[in-house]
């Protein structure tokens, strides 16, 4: 959880604030990279973090026997 929260903080803060001048020297999809990270990259990062969190919590539920699946592995 701490690793996910760290990524959640570092990507927009470093990519969109601290290193924006250096990143803006590179273009991505027709826009400066620093601007793109601040506007779109952070959102994609957040969505990826949500997916990773959901998968890890699902595995943790399976490990401790509290998953929401029946005996055949289907969701209930």
PDB file as gemmi writes it, atoms N, CA and C in Angstrom:
CRYST1    1.000    1.000    1.000  90.00  90.00  90.00 P 1                      
ATOM      1  N   UNK A   1       0.829  -1.184   0.000  1.00  0.00           N  
ATOM      2  CA  UNK A   1       0.000   0.000   0.000  1.00  0.00           C  
ATOM      3  C   UNK A   1       0.877   1.253   0.000  1.00  0.00           C  
ATOM      4  N   UNK A   2       1.946   1.231   0.779  1.00  0.00           N  
ATOM      5  CA  UNK A   2       2.831   2.387   0.838  1.00  0.00           C  
ATOM      6  C   UNK A   2       3.497   2.643  -0.515  1.00  0.00           C  
ATOM      7  N   UNK A   3       3.850   1.583  -1.226  1.00  0.00           N  
ATOM      8  CA  UNK A   3       4.452   1.746  -2.553  1.00  0.00           C  
ATOM      9  C   UNK A   3       3.460   2.387  -3.519  1.00  0.00           C  
ATOM     10  N   UNK A   4       2.205   1.963  -3.487  1.00  0.00           N  
ATOM     11  CA  UNK A   4       1.192   2.542  -4.366  1.00  0.00           C  
ATOM     12  C   UNK A   4       0.948   4.017  -4.032  1.00  0.00           C  
ATOM     13  N   UNK A   5       0.906   4.331  -2.754  1.00  0.00           N  
ATOM     14  CA  UNK A   5       0.721   5.726  -2.349  1.00  0.00           C  
ATOM     15  C   UNK A   5       1.919   6.582  -2.750  1.00  0.00           C  
ATOM     16  N   UNK A   6       3.110   5.996  -2.684  1.00  0.00           N  
ATOM     17  CA  UNK A   6       4.305   6.730  -3.102  1.00  0.00           C  
ATOM     18  C   UNK A   6       4.255   7.056  -4.584  1.00  0.00           C  
ATOM     19  N   UNK A   7       3.883   6.088  -5.398  1.00  0.00           N  
ATOM     20  CA  UNK A   7       3.761   6.327  -6.834  1.00  0.00           C  
ATOM     21  C   UNK A   7       2.679   7.367  -7.083  1.00  0.00           C  
ATOM     22  N   UNK A   8       1.576   7.276  -6.357  1.00  0.00           N  
ATOM     23  CA  UNK A   8       0.470   8.216  -6.500  1.00  0.00           C  
ATOM     24  C   UNK A   8       0.932   9.648  -6.235  1.00  0.00           C  
ATOM     25  N   UNK A   9       1.857   9.824  -5.301  1.00  0.00           N  
ATOM     26  CA  UNK A   9       2.371  11.154  -4.991  1.00  0.00           C  
ATOM     27  C   UNK A   9       3.481  11.587  -5.953  1.00  0.00           C  
ATOM     28  N   UNK A  10       4.398  10.687  -6.264  1.00  0.00           N  
ATOM     29  CA  UNK A  10       5.593  11.046  -7.028  1.00  0.00           C  
ATOM     30  C   UNK A  10       5.287  11.398  -8.478  1.00  0.00           C  
ATOM     31  N   UNK A  11       4.446  10.631  -9.145  1.00  0.00           N  
ATOM     32  CA  UNK A  11       4.205  10.868 -10.577  1.00  0.00           C  
ATOM     33  C   UNK A  11       3.660  12.273 -10.842  1.00  0.00           C  
ATOM     34  N   UNK A  12       2.565  12.697 -10.234  1.00  0.00           N  
ATOM     35  CA  UNK A  12       2.091  14.046 -10.549  1.00  0.00           C  
ATOM     36  C   UNK A  12       2.976  15.152  -9.966  1.00  0.00           C  
ATOM     37  N   UNK A  13       3.545  14.925  -8.786  1.00  0.00           N  
ATOM     38  CA  UNK A  13       4.345  15.973  -8.160  1.00  0.00           C  
ATOM     39  C   UNK A  13       5.650  16.192  -8.922  1.00  0.00           C  
ATOM     40  N   UNK A  14       6.365  15.111  -9.191  1.00  0.00           N  
ATOM     41  CA  UNK A  14       7.638  15.249  -9.910  1.00  0.00           C  
ATOM     42  C   UNK A  14       7.420  15.532 -11.392  1.00  0.00           C  
ATOM     43  N   UNK A  15       6.506  14.795 -12.020  1.00  0.00           N  
ATOM     44  CA  UNK A  15       6.280  14.958 -13.449  1.00  0.00           C  
ATOM     45  C   UNK A  15       5.545  16.220 -13.814  1.00  0.00           C  
ATOM     46  N   UNK A  16       4.679  16.681 -12.945  1.00  0.00           N  
ATOM     47  CA  UNK A  16       3.876  17.846 -13.263  1.00  0.00           C  
ATOM     48  C   UNK A  16       4.340  19.135 -12.619  1.00  0.00           C  
ATOM     49  N   UNK A  17       5.259  19.051 -11.637  1.00  0.00           N  
ATOM     50  CA  UNK A  17       5.693  20.266 -10.945  1.00  0.00           C  
ATOM     51  C   UNK A  17       7.217  20.407 -10.931  1.00  0.00           C  
ATOM     52  N   UNK A  18       7.914  19.433 -10.336  1.00  0.00           N  
ATOM     53  CA  UNK A  18       9.356  19.580 -10.137  1.00  0.00           C  
ATOM     54  C   UNK A  18      10.166  19.538 -11.430  1.00  0.00           C  
ATOM     55  N   UNK A  19       9.901  18.579 -12.282  1.00  0.00           N  
ATOM     56  CA  UNK A  19      10.713  18.382 -13.483  1.00  0.00           C  
ATOM     57  C   UNK A  19      10.003  18.813 -14.758  1.00  0.00           C  
ATOM     58  N   UNK A  20       9.046  19.706 -14.632  1.00  0.00           N  
ATOM     59  CA  UNK A  20       8.245  20.074 -15.801  1.00  0.00           C  
ATOM     60  C   UNK A  20       9.077  20.776 -16.873  1.00  0.00           C  
ATOM     61  N   UNK A  21      10.035  21.603 -16.490  1.00  0.00           N  
ATOM     62  CA  UNK A  21      10.846  22.310 -17.493  1.00  0.00           C  
ATOM     63  C   UNK A  21      11.693  21.333 -18.311  1.00  0.00           C  
ATOM     64  N   UNK A  22      12.279  20.340 -17.653  1.00  0.00           N  
ATOM     65  CA  UNK A  22      13.074  19.342 -18.366  1.00  0.00           C  
ATOM     66  C   UNK A  22      12.192  18.443 -19.233  1.00  0.00           C  
ATOM     67  N   UNK A  23      11.039  18.054 -18.706  1.00  0.00           N  
ATOM     68  CA  UNK A  23      10.152  17.173 -19.460  1.00  0.00           C  
ATOM     69  C   UNK A  23       9.495  17.891 -20.636  1.00  0.00           C  
ATOM     70  N   UNK A  24       9.295  19.174 -20.531  1.00  0.00           N  
ATOM     71  CA  UNK A  24       8.655  19.920 -21.610  1.00  0.00           C  
ATOM     72  C   UNK A  24       9.539  20.042 -22.849  1.00  0.00           C  
ATOM     73  N   UNK A  25      10.794  19.689 -22.747  1.00  0.00           N  
ATOM     74  CA  UNK A  25      11.685  19.699 -23.906  1.00  0.00           C  
ATOM     75  C   UNK A  25      11.411  18.516 -24.826  1.00  0.00           C  
ATOM     76  N   UNK A  26      10.660  17.542 -24.345  1.00  0.00           N  
ATOM     77  CA  UNK A  26      10.295  16.350 -25.121  1.00  0.00           C  
ATOM     78  C   UNK A  26       8.811  16.439 -25.462  1.00  0.00           C  
ATOM     79  N   UNK A  27       8.467  16.141 -26.707  1.00  0.00           N  
ATOM     80  CA  UNK A  27       7.061  16.135 -27.115  1.00  0.00           C  
ATOM     81  C   UNK A  27       6.514  14.718 -27.086  1.00  0.00           C  
ATOM     82  N   UNK A  28       5.262  14.594 -26.635  1.00  0.00           N  
ATOM     83  CA  UNK A  28       4.562  13.318 -26.616  1.00  0.00           C  
ATOM     84  C   UNK A  28       3.151  13.561 -27.127  1.00  0.00           C  
ATOM     85  N   UNK A  29       2.798  12.907 -28.205  1.00  0.00           N  
ATOM     86  CA  UNK A  29       1.477  13.054 -28.826  1.00  0.00           C  
ATOM     87  C   UNK A  29       1.192  14.512 -29.193  1.00  0.00           C  
ATOM     88  N   UNK A  30       2.238  15.244 -29.575  1.00  0.00           N  
ATOM     89  CA  UNK A  30       2.073  16.615 -30.003  1.00  0.00           C  
ATOM     90  C   UNK A  30       2.060  17.639 -28.878  1.00  0.00           C  
ATOM     91  N   UNK A  31       2.252  17.214 -27.652  1.00  0.00           N  
ATOM     92  CA  UNK A  31       2.238  18.118 -26.507  1.00  0.00           C  
ATOM     93  C   UNK A  31       3.548  17.968 -25.741  1.00  0.00           C  
ATOM     94  N   UNK A  32       3.973  19.007 -25.023  1.00  0.00           N  
ATOM     95  CA  UNK A  32       5.146  18.869 -24.158  1.00  0.00           C  
ATOM     96  C   UNK A  32       4.897  17.786 -23.107  1.00  0.00           C  
ATOM     97  N   UNK A  33       5.899  16.958 -22.845  1.00  0.00           N  
ATOM     98  CA  UNK A  33       5.732  15.799 -21.960  1.00  0.00           C  
ATOM     99  C   UNK A  33       5.322  16.204 -20.544  1.00  0.00           C  
ATOM    100  N   UNK A  34       5.892  17.264 -20.001  1.00  0.00           N  
ATOM    101  CA  UNK A  34       5.519  17.704 -18.653  1.00  0.00           C  
ATOM    102  C   UNK A  34       4.051  18.087 -18.574  1.00  0.00           C  
ATOM    103  N   UNK A  35       3.572  18.785 -19.578  1.00  0.00           N  
ATOM    104  CA  UNK A  35       2.152  19.153 -19.634  1.00  0.00           C  
ATOM    105  C   UNK A  35       1.292  17.905 -19.748  1.00  0.00           C  
ATOM    106  N   UNK A  36       1.709  16.959 -20.599  1.00  0.00           N  
ATOM    107  CA  UNK A  36       0.939  15.733 -20.804  1.00  0.00           C  
ATOM    108  C   UNK A  36       0.852  14.922 -19.514  1.00  0.00           C  
ATOM    109  N   UNK A  37       1.963  14.811 -18.789  1.00  0.00           N  
ATOM    110  CA  UNK A  37       1.950  14.062 -17.521  1.00  0.00           C  
ATOM    111  C   UNK A  37       1.024  14.752 -16.518  1.00  0.00           C  
ATOM    112  N   UNK A  38       1.091  16.072 -16.453  1.00  0.00           N  
ATOM    113  CA  UNK A  38       0.253  16.797 -15.500  1.00  0.00           C  
ATOM    114  C   UNK A  38      -1.226  16.648 -15.829  1.00  0.00           C  
ATOM    115  N   UNK A  39      -1.573  16.572 -17.116  1.00  0.00           N  
ATOM    116  CA  UNK A  39      -2.975  16.528 -17.508  1.00  0.00           C  
ATOM    117  C   UNK A  39      -3.505  15.106 -17.702  1.00  0.00           C  
ATOM    118  N   UNK A  40      -2.804  14.288 -18.465  1.00  0.00           N  
ATOM    119  CA  UNK A  40      -3.312  12.969 -18.817  1.00  0.00           C  
ATOM    120  C   UNK A  40      -2.541  11.832 -18.142  1.00  0.00           C  
ATOM    121  N   UNK A  41      -1.238  11.959 -18.065  1.00  0.00           N  
ATOM    122  CA  UNK A  41      -0.411  10.883 -17.516  1.00  0.00           C  
ATOM    123  C   UNK A  41      -0.755  10.550 -16.084  1.00  0.00           C  
ATOM    124  N   UNK A  42      -1.065  11.570 -15.300  1.00  0.00           N  
ATOM    125  CA  UNK A  42      -1.443  11.330 -13.906  1.00  0.00           C  
ATOM    126  C   UNK A  42      -2.738  10.531 -13.821  1.00  0.00           C  
ATOM    127  N   UNK A  43      -3.689  10.832 -14.677  1.00  0.00           N  
ATOM    128  CA  UNK A  43      -4.961  10.107 -14.670  1.00  0.00           C  
ATOM    129  C   UNK A  43      -4.734   8.648 -15.034  1.00  0.00           C  
ATOM    130  N   UNK A  44      -3.934   8.398 -16.064  1.00  0.00           N  
ATOM    131  CA  UNK A  44      -3.631   7.011 -16.451  1.00  0.00           C  
ATOM    132  C   UNK A  44      -2.887   6.288 -15.335  1.00  0.00           C  
ATOM    133  N   UNK A  45      -1.990   6.995 -14.667  1.00  0.00           N  
ATOM    134  CA  UNK A  45      -1.273   6.398 -13.541  1.00  0.00           C  
ATOM    135  C   UNK A  45      -2.244   6.027 -12.426  1.00  0.00           C  
ATOM    136  N   UNK A  46      -3.170   6.920 -12.112  1.00  0.00           N  
ATOM    137  CA  UNK A  46      -4.150   6.637 -11.060  1.00  0.00           C  
ATOM    138  C   UNK A  46      -5.006   5.426 -11.414  1.00  0.00           C  
ATOM    139  N   UNK A  47      -5.437   5.339 -12.662  1.00  0.00           N  
ATOM    140  CA  UNK A  47      -6.238   4.182 -13.082  1.00  0.00           C  
ATOM    141  C   UNK A  47      -5.445   2.882 -12.963  1.00  0.00           C  
ATOM    142  N   UNK A  48      -4.174   2.921 -13.345  1.00  0.00           N  
ATOM    143  CA  UNK A  48      -3.322   1.740 -13.218  1.00  0.00           C  
ATOM    144  C   UNK A  48      -3.137   1.356 -11.749  1.00  0.00           C  
ATOM    145  N   UNK A  49      -2.957   2.346 -10.893  1.00  0.00           N  
ATOM    146  CA  UNK A  49      -2.820   2.069  -9.457  1.00  0.00           C  
ATOM    147  C   UNK A  49      -4.086   1.457  -8.875  1.00  0.00           C  
ATOM    148  N   UNK A  50      -5.241   1.915  -9.312  1.00  0.00           N  
ATOM    149  CA  UNK A  50      -6.507   1.335  -8.849  1.00  0.00           C  
ATOM    150  C   UNK A  50      -6.612  -0.121  -9.281  1.00  0.00           C  
ATOM    151  N   UNK A  51      -6.228  -0.412 -10.515  1.00  0.00           N  
ATOM    152  CA  UNK A  51      -6.252  -1.795 -11.005  1.00  0.00           C  
ATOM    153  C   UNK A  51      -5.304  -2.677 -10.197  1.00  0.00           C  
ATOM    154  N   UNK A  52      -4.092  -2.212  -9.982  1.00  0.00           N  
ATOM    155  CA  UNK A  52      -3.112  -2.984  -9.193  1.00  0.00           C  
ATOM    156  C   UNK A  52      -3.634  -3.220  -7.783  1.00  0.00           C  
ATOM    157  N   UNK A  53      -4.209  -2.195  -7.164  1.00  0.00           N  
ATOM    158  CA  UNK A  53      -4.752  -2.327  -5.817  1.00  0.00           C  
ATOM    159  C   UNK A  53      -5.876  -3.362  -5.774  1.00  0.00           C  
ATOM    160  N   UNK A  54      -6.775  -3.312  -6.741  1.00  0.00           N  
ATOM    161  CA  UNK A  54      -7.897  -4.252  -6.756  1.00  0.00           C  
ATOM    162  C   UNK A  54      -7.416  -5.689  -6.921  1.00  0.00           C  
ATOM    163  N   UNK A  55      -6.449  -5.903  -7.801  1.00  0.00           N  
ATOM    164  CA  UNK A  55      -5.918  -7.263  -8.010  1.00  0.00           C  
ATOM    165  C   UNK A  55      -5.216  -7.754  -6.754  1.00  0.00           C  
ATOM    166  N   UNK A  56      -4.417  -6.903  -6.131  1.00  0.00           N  
ATOM    167  CA  UNK A  56      -3.701  -7.323  -4.918  1.00  0.00           C  
ATOM    168  C   UNK A  56      -4.656  -7.606  -3.756  1.00  0.00           C  
ATOM    169  N   UNK A  57      -5.691  -6.806  -3.618  1.00  0.00           N  
ATOM    170  CA  UNK A  57      -6.662  -7.049  -2.553  1.00  0.00           C  
ATOM    171  C   UNK A  57      -7.463  -8.324  -2.820  1.00  0.00           C  
ATOM    172  N   UNK A  58      -7.741  -8.609  -4.088  1.00  0.00           N  
ATOM    173  CA  UNK A  58      -8.438  -9.848  -4.444  1.00  0.00           C  
ATOM    174  C   UNK A  58      -7.582 -11.058  -4.076  1.00  0.00           C  
ATOM    175  N   UNK A  59      -6.300 -10.979  -4.358  1.00  0.00           N  
ATOM    176  CA  UNK A  59      -5.391 -12.075  -3.982  1.00  0.00           C  
ATOM    177  C   UNK A  59      -5.306 -12.225  -2.468  1.00  0.00           C  
ATOM    178  N   UNK A  60      -5.300 -11.105  -1.758  1.00  0.00           N  
ATOM    179  CA  UNK A  60      -5.258 -11.150  -0.302  1.00  0.00           C  
ATOM    180  C   UNK A  60      -6.536 -11.775   0.262  1.00  0.00           C  
ATOM    181  N   UNK A  61      -7.678 -11.454  -0.326  1.00  0.00           N  
ATOM    182  CA  UNK A  61      -8.934 -12.084   0.084  1.00  0.00           C  
ATOM    183  C   UNK A  61      -8.880 -13.591  -0.132  1.00  0.00           C  
ATOM    184  N   UNK A  62      -8.345 -14.016  -1.282  1.00  0.00           N  
ATOM    185  CA  UNK A  62      -8.215 -15.446  -1.557  1.00  0.00           C  
ATOM    186  C   UNK A  62      -7.304 -16.116  -0.543  1.00  0.00           C  
ATOM    187  N   UNK A  63      -6.225 -15.465  -0.191  1.00  0.00           N  
ATOM    188  CA  UNK A  63      -5.242 -16.033   0.740  1.00  0.00           C  
ATOM    189  C   UNK A  63      -5.860 -16.298   2.110  1.00  0.00           C  
ATOM    190  N   UNK A  64      -6.723 -15.393   2.565  1.00  0.00           N  
ATOM    191  CA  UNK A  64      -7.305 -15.537   3.891  1.00  0.00           C  
ATOM    192  C   UNK A  64      -8.711 -16.133   3.873  1.00  0.00           C  
ATOM    193  N   UNK A  65      -9.143 -16.618   2.714  1.00  0.00           N  
ATOM    194  CA  UNK A  65     -10.408 -17.334   2.625  1.00  0.00           C  
ATOM    195  C   UNK A  65     -11.652 -16.481   2.754  1.00  0.00           C  
ATOM    196  N   UNK A  66     -11.570 -15.236   2.400  1.00  0.00           N  
ATOM    197  CA  UNK A  66     -12.741 -14.372   2.486  1.00  0.00           C  
ATOM    198  C   UNK A  66     -13.133 -13.831   1.108  1.00  0.00           C  
ATOM    199  N   UNK A  67     -12.756 -14.557   0.073  1.00  0.00           N  
ATOM    200  CA  UNK A  67     -13.066 -14.088  -1.278  1.00  0.00           C  
ATOM    201  C   UNK A  67     -14.553 -14.261  -1.561  1.00  0.00           C  
ATOM    202  N   UNK A  68     -15.008 -13.569  -2.572  1.00  0.00           N  
ATOM    203  CA  UNK A  68     -16.417 -13.598  -2.944  1.00  0.00           C  
ATOM    204  C   UNK A  68     -16.619 -14.525  -4.129  1.00  0.00           C  
ATOM    205  N   UNK A  69     -16.069 -15.740  -4.047  1.00  0.00           N  
ATOM    206  CA  UNK A  69     -16.180 -16.707  -5.127  1.00  0.00           C  
ATOM    207  C   UNK A  69     -16.799 -17.994  -4.599  1.00  0.00           C  
ATOM    208  N   UNK A  70     -17.447 -18.711  -5.499  1.00  0.00           N  
ATOM    209  CA  UNK A  70     -17.978 -20.016  -5.117  1.00  0.00           C  
ATOM    210  C   UNK A  70     -16.879 -21.067  -5.301  1.00  0.00           C  
ATOM    211  N   UNK A  71     -17.208 -22.320  -5.133  1.00  0.00           N  
ATOM    212  CA  UNK A  71     -16.244 -23.411  -5.208  1.00  0.00           C  
ATOM    213  C   UNK A  71     -15.614 -23.584  -6.590  1.00  0.00           C  
ATOM    214  N   UNK A  72     -16.270 -23.107  -7.631  1.00  0.00           N  
ATOM    215  CA  UNK A  72     -15.748 -23.253  -8.990  1.00  0.00           C  
ATOM    216  C   UNK A  72     -14.958 -22.034  -9.438  1.00  0.00           C  
ATOM    217  N   UNK A  73     -14.754 -21.072  -8.565  1.00  0.00           N  
ATOM    218  CA  UNK A  73     -13.962 -19.905  -8.899  1.00  0.00           C  
ATOM    219  C   UNK A  73     -14.721 -18.744  -9.507  1.00  0.00           C  
ATOM    220  N   UNK A  74     -16.035 -18.894  -9.589  1.00  0.00           N  
ATOM    221  CA  UNK A  74     -16.848 -17.809 -10.154  1.00  0.00           C  
ATOM    222  C   UNK A  74     -17.223 -16.824  -9.067  1.00  0.00           C  
ATOM    223  N   UNK A  75     -17.382 -15.593  -9.452  1.00  0.00           N  
ATOM    224  CA  UNK A  75     -17.816 -14.568  -8.497  1.00  0.00           C  
ATOM    225  C   UNK A  75     -19.254 -14.820  -8.094  1.00  0.00           C  
ATOM    226  N   UNK A  76     -19.573 -14.542  -6.862  1.00  0.00           N  
ATOM    227  CA  UNK A  76     -20.941 -14.717  -6.362  1.00  0.00           C  
ATOM    228  C   UNK A  76     -21.706 -13.427  -6.488  1.00  0.00           C  
TER     229      UNK A  76                                                      
END                                                                             
